[in-house]
């Protein structure tokens, strides 16, 4: 069976792409196992899947409900019309599926029919009643395959009562039994593979496999210095590139070297699987490494397409530390701003700002709701590392925030927010000389400040600071709330962008009310709400313009690096849903990212390379002259402004040979018992979900954003072995988690009544 992936917490996967093919002969470069071990997936061939246990969720695919218990059993409901689960084999051979379950007790009685298929081919059908029943299905070797196998259980009936899940069959055991060479049945589960990356050693017991998918240049090879084996264990190495079938070779001992990417092919993703068949013993590989051709320097692009060199900063600015300002607009989609191509005039001041700044076309959020996303901005850490993922969780006290780092570097730090998710209760007050959480009481309710109202408090603070004649540079974080729902723009903006819209009807429906809307009423609600949303964007745009004017009046504009960005986006029925915090589609994750540097550095530049919220901290720390350190996963974005980086980017876009770029943008969304992760690299995006409570349908989705930017065509087929790019994404995630996944236990806090009122006003309760 497929066991939960075991990854080695070592260095992140090495990046191997080339802009052009190197000339022959090219010396080989040796890449040690430690550089890519974290991207490898270890599996154990067969055993038992207990659907009711948490450890089994990784093997379960579509069509499963939450784990339950009753009558001394732990089980999970298979939900109509089908459920799928996966298991791993190191060699195709005769199998037997042994399943145990019972049917939903349908009104009026009657049994349930279950049809079983393996890898898309029928394996049999059986009838099952409402009491626990054992089922057995013979699976000939012709239906099985080395690697991942998918079993589909199709149900003739499922519960169709309104308001209830479509329950079909409760399963408490799914067992795969394989035959050894002597025809004997065995149900023993082999020991786990072991990887000693530092020593370059891999030990694979019989019945286990190790798989990787890496982006490699042509001519790359996997090699080892010595192979040792015991018992009847025998090693097979299977390699695949592109859409071709696997090519296999067997190894019995000694040194070895296997070609991963044919010299005639372009650079791209290659997968390899080390599979050890047999009934006992193990195979040990020592001195495991990659050999890849060293890339020749890429020729400079033609003069006609070479970008103009950036002007150097003036001499007076050298050595000075700029003020650092983040202006974050809550719930702002990038595609609703003029500078990102929106047709409605929602953002004249932002557009003017962008014309004098660096506009990053593909800004990306690390989550789809405020707390984990803003925490990623203010810590430079992924949500899985900073600890503030769930409603009652806070930033871990041991995390050093961006404000603390800049404070230690001599900066005066100040934060202004009106969103209760960014409050002291959740650890956001760490490192601020001045921390302002701005709400006011109106009757029994808590009201939040609009951006223009926040300006008054911010301007007064700047004036007071000016009177003190501070010698310290400033780090200022402004978190404005409009256009977060409820959408209630001021009348002047409503008249311009939402004339005729009934504000009370369109702005403030609860999530459960919205979920019940269908057809024309749903479409009208989406259009009216979006019009009010645009009006609030324009309202904030005007306030942002006033904020920029104030910086100019106080002489801060020329000496400040100003970043305009957002925490996440908003959905208006794009994928059948509303608001935010429920999915990781692009309307949630594509955010504005506009950086104006002092002295006009990079003004007017547009950068296509994807940038993340976790890139903000290392960029600001570098501007402040403070090192970010290896603990942060982001990068200093100023490197993208260098002429060489710009040329490299142009070359990458022109050369379509690499199947995937090596940098991945990650996003996470957590709910109790469930987690969704999104990975984007170039045009490709993978979304996958584990846990019983579906946050986003389906559980696995693969999109080509270049051809399908609205994410309407899921290219992932759950009934087939995942394509190479999916396996590459799996390795990239494993490597990122190994290096930057944290490991701190989440800290929960009690939400007091006043804070609950503030959050309830924003729809969080």
Beta strands, then each sheet from edge to edge (+ up, - down):
strand 1: 28-32
strand 2: 41-44
strand 3: 48-49
strand 4: 64-70
strand 5: 73-79
strand 6: 82-89
strand 7: 95-103
strand 8: 112-118
strand 9: 121-128
strand 10: 133-139
strand 11: 147-155
strand 12: 167-179
strand 13: 185-186
strand 14: 194-196
strand 15: 201-205
strand 16: 208-216
strand 17: 221-224
strand 18: 226-229
strand 19: 234-241
strand 20: 247-251
strand 21: 256-259
strand 22: 268-277
strand 23: 282-286
strand 24: 289-293
strand 25: 323-329
strand 26: 358-360
strand 27: 363-364
strand 28: 393-394
strand 29: 412-417
strand 30: 434-437
strand 31: 439-442
strand 32: 445-448
strand 33: 474-480
strand 34: 560-566
strand 35: 571-572
strand 36: 578-579
strand 37: 590-591
strand 38: 593-596
strand 39: 606-607
strand 40: 611-612
strand 41: 665-671
strand 42: 674-681
strand 43: 684-691
strand 44: 700-704
strand 45: 747-748
sheet 1: 1+ 24- 17+ 21-
sheet 2: 2+ 16- 22+ 19- 20+
sheet 3: 3+ 12- 5+ 4-
sheet 4: 3+ 12- 7+ 10-
sheet 5: 3+ 12- 13+
sheet 6: 6+ 11- 8+ 9-
sheet 7: 14+ 15- 23+ 18-
sheet 8: 30+ 29+ 33+ 25+ 34+ 38- 26+ 39+
sheet 9: 37+ 27- 40-
sheet 10: 28+ 45-
sheet 11: 31+ 32-
sheet 12: 35+ 36-
sheet 13: 41+ 42- 43+ 44-
end
